[in-house]
């Protein structure tokens, strides 16, 4: 996040809510293709992204710090943002940007239950890039171009520097409206020990979106106000994409 002020504790923006099932399973192993093994291993081998974030509400400027692991490279970006939308609730927002063309079923995101959570989230919220309105603003404004709040500060959910880097321009105003596209809607399964997110549809390059959820803090609001540290992490696994 790039705002100099902590994220406001507002009601969640309007968006599609995806409710997880009671059980989840990791997709079956991808069958080996008939192509020679060396071709698959050298063209687009399996890989992983990682992101991890620390939430501690008593730390200075706490919503703009605590980013322990961020993925940012030519193939895309993944970052956990953290704030709170209610007493005793840890709110995590996972920002995603895919710069590769990815075939259906080739990407799996796993978010394990952290020991600092008292339980799993009841639902996951998903917002795609596009013309959909979020809190009265376009997703483009909400993500990276920003909008001005009543106090004069500018709120952005995405990092402007990262948007500029991936768009290849010098200023936010130069980013074409079609530079980023809506990330296809994923399937989200919430299990007892992990959240598993998969994409049944192909993911086009430039796809951007967020996955947001609230988990109860271990120790409740008292632990949060006492300065306890809370964590969230995720791993994005890419199967052989050829």
CORTASUL-V176787 format. One line per field, one symbol per residue. ss: DSSP state (@ for helix, = for strand, . for the rest). phi: phi as a letter, one per 40 degrees, with the letter a starting at -180 (. if undefined). psi: psi as a letter, one per 30 degrees, with the letter a starting at -180 (. if undefined). A space follows every 50 residues. Layout:
ss->???
phi->???
psi->???
This chain:
ss->...............===..................@@@@@@@...==== =====......@@@..===.===..========.....==========.. .=....======....=......=====....==..==@@@@@@@.==.. ...==....@@@@@@@@....@@@......==....====...=====.. ..=...===========..@@@@@@....=========....
phi->.bccbccccbccccacbbccccbaacdcdccccccdcccccbcaccaabb aaabbacccdfccbbgccabcaacciaaaccaaabidgbcbbbccbabbb cbcdgcbbbbbcccccccacccabbbbccicdcbfgbccccccbcgaccc cgcbbbcbcdcccccccgbcbccccccccbbccdccbbbbbcbabbbbbc bdbccgcbabbbabbcccggccccccgcbbbaaabbbbcdcc
psi->lfkfllkkillklklkkjkllfllkkllkkkklflkefeeffeilklklk kkkkjjffkkhffglgjekkkjaffalkkklkakglkgkjkkjjkkkkfl jklkgfkkkkjlkkffkfalkflkkkklkafkkjhglleeeeeffllkle gflkkkfljeeeeeeffhlfleffjkfgeklkkkklkkkjafflkkkljf lkjlkgkkllkklkkkkkfaeeeeffglkklkllkjkkljg.
